[in-house]
Amino acid sequence: MSGRHILKISTPAGSQAPRPLIGSFRYSVDAEKKLVVVAFAKKLTIQDIERYAKLLQLDPSFRPIYSEIVDLTQVEELDLQADEFLTLADKIDPFSYEAKRAFVVRTSVQNHAARMHKVLRTLRNIEIFRSVEEAGIWIAT
């Protein structure tokens, strides 16, 4: 694979293992790779995202400049209103403008939600993918 970098999402020895499912999400912070990976479960609400952001900010290994992969592929019910998308983008999002953000989607509803965040955070480096592997390749480049 000339010119392509692959970021393996597995947790190497010495990194923090993924936390158990907390409500409707699971996340891990890999300080060595400067990467946060979060996977949301069946139902996703503004409260879930707020809880994730607060836990992340309290995590001593997290830095706002880290990259993030957001796996939405298991979300079946996305319960977010238009004003909540604005709140997410303007007040809840703990990542800096420099952070690379990759959203992984499977359905048109998931894609729409990821696109809304991308549009509302125009100065951010956000892309949308169909697999975690594709997202990892982009994050690594």
N, C-alpha and C positions, 0 to 999 in steps of 0.2 A: 504494500500500500504506500506508494510514494506520495509524499506531501500531505498525508492524512495522519492525524494523531488520534489515538483511541484512549479515552479515559475509562478505565475499568471502574465500575460502580461497586464492586465487591469491597468488603471491609477488611483491609490488611491487618496483620498483627500490630498491636500498638494503637490502632485507631479506635474510635468510639463505635461500638456496635449499635445498630439501629435500636431505638427505644421500643418498648412494647406499644401496641396500639393504644393511643390516648384519645378516647372518644372516637372520632372519625379520622384520625391521622396517625402516621408514624413518621418520625424523622431521624436523621443522623447528621452529625457534623464531623467532617474529616478535616482537621486542622492542617494536616500534611498536604492535602490536595486543595485546601482552601475552598471546600465544597460542602454545601448543605443539600441533602436529598430528602424530599418530603413526598409521601404518598397519602392521598386522601381516600377514604373509604366511601361506601355507598351513598350517604347523604352528606352534603356539604353546605354549611350555613356560615353567615358572617361571624357568629360566635366561635365556630371551629377555627376560622382563620385568625381571629383575634387571639384565641388561646394559644395557637401555634406561634404567632408573632411574639407574644409575651414570654412564652417558654424559651423561645430562641434568644430573645434579648437577655434573659436571665442566665443563659448557658455560658459558662466562663470560656468555652472554646470557640464561641461564635464571634465573628467580626463582620460588620456590615459590608465590607468589600468582597467577601466570599461570593463565589458563584452559587447558583441555586438551580436544581432540577426539581420541578413540580410535576409529579405524576398524578394526572387527573383520570387516568384510564378506568379506574374502578368506580368512579362517581356515577351514580345512576340518577340521583336527585340533586340538582344544584339550586338551592333556595337563596338566591341573591337578587335584590331589587336594584334598580338603577342608582338610587342614592347611595346604596351600600357599596357599589363599585367605586363611586367617588370617595367615600370614606376610606376604603381599602387603599386606594391609590394615594390619597393625600395625607392620611393620618396613621394608618396601621402598618403599612409596609416598612419593615425594619432594614431593608437593604439600601446601600448607597447607589448613587447614579452610575458609578463605575462598575458595579457588579453585573456579571453576565447572568441572565435569567433564561432558562429553557422550560417551556411548558410542554408536557407530553399529553396528547389527547387521542381519543378514539372516536368520539361522536361529534356531530355538528354542534350540539349544545355545549360540550366541553370546549370546542374550538372557539365558539362565540365568546364564552367567558374569558378565555385566554386573550383573544383579540381585544376585548374591552379593556383589560388591564394594560395591554400593550399600547393601545390608543391613548389611554389616560395618562400613561407614563412615557410620553413621547421622547423624552431625553434619556430614557433608559435603554439598555442593551438587552432587548427581549426578543426571543424567537419562539416559534411553535413547531413541534415535531410530532411524528406518529410513533416513535419508539424511544425508549430510554437510551438505547445504544446510539441512535442518531444525535440525541441531545448531548450525550457524553462526548461524542466526536467534536461537535461544535464548541462545547465548553472548553475542551482541551486545546483548541486552536487559537 
